[in-house]
């Protein structure tokens, strides 16, 4: 937000700098500086007014273009192009990581990055997946009361952070706007089944914070 009261503390010369081409101020600041100068009696001819409005319009278009570019970077570019590389999709990695832990999600991302020949990032993803899985239990035990009524919220929050970390590694490590075809769900399903088996046998040791694991544990008690 641009505060006119803050800009009013500036001198006319400083405000004139807001109206020059190539400045780094946001369009709202340029508009505010223009209006303050008019309030102070600065008379703009039609050519100057047109130049200021064009400057403001250009800045708005630049902001919109930048926002669009950022959205495109985070957008998942799944395609049906038969020539596109085949990868495990972001949504698959996200879902697997949230419900079954960062380790299976990291394995899928690792395989993606190996296929793209992003070897350092692949190793980082794998280390992150295993390390986060081991650390999250102690983070939750150290900072939250397991007997609290609202204990589900911090669990989901920490699990979501782990999954989000993998997606960030994906976005940073892969080429921008990379179109890809979605790989078969066979391997993700195998990893999920293996994780479910581990949840069944090692619930108290490692998986007691996962909602799905608690559901599996309930069936085990029956």
Helices and strands as residue ranges (DSSP letters): H 4-7, H 12-16, G 17-19, H 27-39, H 46-74, E 85-87, H 90-100, H 102-115, H 119-143, H 151-173, E 180-182, H 186-201, I 203-207, H 211-221
